[in-house]
Amino acid sequence: MDDVARESGVSASTVYRYFGTKEALVLWDDRDEVVESELAARLATQPPVEAFRDAMAVAFGQRDDGALFLRRLRLVYPEPAIWGAAAHEDRVDRSELAAAFAMAQGRSQPTLQDTLAAGVCLTALDVAFEQWQRDPAAADLADVIADATNSLR
């Protein structure tokens, strides 16, 4: 964190204030808004799982910082502390995604099915990331995401 602070021209306490932990710093993604807007647009016209698949394929598969994203993924999977922090974030994301699925279907509260669909979708995304980071030249990330999500059928 000291190295990041020094390179950024800020104090270490500033880095800790914004990110809290080294793991959160690695997992931070400035494209969260892209993910959310892609998903919201698709939930208006597609069933939840298909909306998730297409939104994630666009949001992650068409990144202009693919090399940086790949380096970050390669830090996540072999490092237990980062992996644990990512799993915690997935738990929060699951609740938010389940609520979005429910809202898209006209419900004010997510059902068990919404929560399960959200969890399975996020697991498919995680598996796609893990697979792709092992051999990114083998397939386009958007295609890997689509394949993983289509496997849910």
C-alpha positions as CSV (number, residue, x, y, z in Angstrom):
1,M,0.0,0.0,0.0
2,D,2.9,2.3,0.7
3,D,4.2,1.7,-2.9
4,V,0.8,2.5,-4.3
5,A,0.6,5.6,-2.3
6,R,4.0,6.8,-3.3
7,E,3.4,6.1,-7.0
8,S,0.0,7.9,-6.7
9,G,1.5,10.9,-4.9
10,V,-0.8,10.5,-1.9
11,S,-0.3,9.3,1.7
12,A,-0.8,5.6,2.6
13,S,-3.7,6.7,4.9
14,T,-5.5,8.1,1.8
15,V,-5.1,4.8,0.0
16,Y,-6.4,2.9,3.1
17,R,-9.3,5.4,3.4
18,Y,-10.5,4.7,-0.1
19,F,-9.8,1.0,-0.4
20,G,-9.4,-0.3,3.2
21,T,-7.3,-3.3,2.3
22,K,-4.8,-4.5,-0.3
23,E,-7.3,-7.0,-1.5
24,A,-9.9,-4.4,-2.1
25,L,-7.4,-2.3,-4.0
26,V,-6.8,-5.3,-6.4
27,L,-10.5,-6.0,-6.8
28,W,-11.5,-2.4,-7.4
29,D,-12.9,-1.8,-10.9
30,D,-13.8,1.5,-12.3
31,R,-16.1,-0.2,-14.8
32,D,-18.8,-1.0,-12.3
33,E,-21.1,1.6,-13.7
34,V,-20.7,0.1,-17.2
35,V,-21.7,-3.3,-15.8
36,E,-24.7,-1.8,-14.0
37,S,-26.0,0.2,-17.0
38,E,-25.5,-2.7,-19.4
39,L,-27.5,-5.0,-17.1
40,A,-30.2,-2.5,-16.4
41,A,-30.8,-1.8,-20.1
42,R,-31.0,-5.5,-20.9
43,L,-33.2,-6.4,-18.0
44,A,-35.9,-4.1,-19.5
45,T,-36.2,-6.4,-22.6
46,Q,-34.6,-9.8,-21.8
47,P,-35.2,-12.6,-19.3
48,P,-32.8,-12.2,-16.3
49,V,-30.2,-14.9,-17.2
50,E,-29.9,-13.8,-20.8
51,A,-29.7,-10.2,-19.8
52,F,-26.9,-11.0,-17.4
53,R,-25.0,-13.0,-20.0
54,D,-25.2,-10.3,-22.7
55,A,-24.4,-7.5,-20.2
56,M,-21.4,-9.2,-18.8
57,A,-20.1,-10.2,-22.3
58,V,-20.2,-6.5,-23.3
59,A,-19.0,-5.0,-20.0
60,F,-16.1,-7.4,-19.6
61,G,-15.5,-8.6,-23.1
62,Q,-15.1,-5.2,-24.7
63,R,-12.8,-3.6,-22.1
64,D,-10.2,-1.2,-23.4
65,D,-8.0,-2.3,-20.5
66,G,-8.0,-6.0,-21.2
67,A,-4.3,-6.5,-20.4
68,L,-4.7,-4.8,-17.0
69,F,-7.8,-6.8,-16.3
70,L,-6.0,-10.0,-17.1
71,R,-3.1,-9.1,-14.8
72,R,-5.6,-8.5,-12.0
73,L,-7.4,-11.8,-12.6
74,R,-4.1,-13.5,-12.4
75,L,-3.5,-12.0,-9.0
76,V,-7.0,-13.1,-7.7
77,Y,-7.1,-16.8,-8.3
78,P,-3.8,-18.0,-6.8
79,E,-3.9,-15.7,-3.8
80,P,-6.2,-17.0,-1.0
81,A,-6.7,-13.6,0.7
82,I,-7.7,-11.9,-2.6
83,W,-9.9,-14.9,-3.5
84,G,-11.6,-14.6,-0.1
85,A,-12.3,-10.9,-0.6
86,A,-13.6,-11.6,-4.0
87,A,-16.0,-14.2,-2.6
88,H,-17.2,-11.7,-0.1
89,E,-17.9,-9.2,-2.9
90,D,-19.8,-11.9,-4.8
91,R,-22.1,-12.4,-1.8
92,V,-22.9,-8.7,-1.8
93,D,-23.3,-8.7,-5.6
94,R,-25.6,-11.7,-5.4
95,S,-28.1,-9.8,-3.2
96,E,-28.0,-6.8,-5.5
97,L,-28.4,-9.0,-8.6
98,A,-31.3,-10.9,-7.1
99,A,-33.0,-7.6,-6.3
100,A,-32.5,-6.5,-9.9
101,F,-33.9,-9.8,-11.2
102,A,-37.0,-9.4,-9.0
103,M,-37.5,-5.8,-10.0
104,A,-37.3,-6.7,-13.7
105,Q,-40.0,-9.3,-13.1
106,G,-42.2,-6.8,-11.2
107,R,-41.6,-8.0,-7.7
108,S,-40.5,-5.8,-4.9
109,Q,-38.6,-8.5,-3.1
110,P,-36.4,-11.3,-4.5
111,T,-37.6,-14.8,-4.3
112,L,-35.5,-17.9,-3.6
113,Q,-35.4,-18.4,-7.4
114,D,-34.1,-14.9,-8.0
115,T,-31.4,-15.4,-5.4
116,L,-30.5,-18.8,-6.8
117,A,-30.4,-17.4,-10.4
118,A,-28.2,-14.6,-9.3
119,G,-25.8,-16.9,-7.5
120,V,-25.5,-19.3,-10.4
121,C,-25.0,-16.4,-12.9
122,L,-22.2,-15.0,-10.7
123,T,-20.6,-18.4,-10.4
124,A,-20.7,-18.8,-14.2
125,L,-19.0,-15.4,-14.6
126,D,-16.4,-16.4,-12.0
127,V,-15.7,-19.7,-13.8
128,A,-15.5,-17.8,-17.1
129,F,-12.9,-15.4,-15.7
130,E,-10.9,-18.2,-14.1
131,Q,-10.9,-20.2,-17.4
132,W,-10.0,-17.2,-19.6
133,Q,-7.2,-16.0,-17.4
134,R,-5.4,-19.4,-17.8
135,D,-5.3,-19.0,-21.6
136,P,-6.6,-15.7,-22.9
137,A,-5.4,-16.5,-26.4
138,A,-7.6,-19.5,-26.7
139,A,-10.9,-17.6,-26.8
140,D,-12.4,-14.1,-26.6
141,L,-13.5,-13.3,-23.0
142,A,-17.0,-12.3,-24.2
143,D,-17.3,-15.8,-25.8
144,V,-16.1,-17.5,-22.7
145,I,-18.7,-15.6,-20.6
146,A,-21.5,-16.4,-23.1
147,D,-20.5,-20.1,-23.1
148,A,-20.4,-20.4,-19.3
149,T,-23.7,-18.6,-18.9
150,N,-25.3,-20.6,-21.8
151,S,-24.3,-23.8,-19.9
152,L,-26.8,-22.9,-17.2
153,R,-29.6,-23.9,-19.5
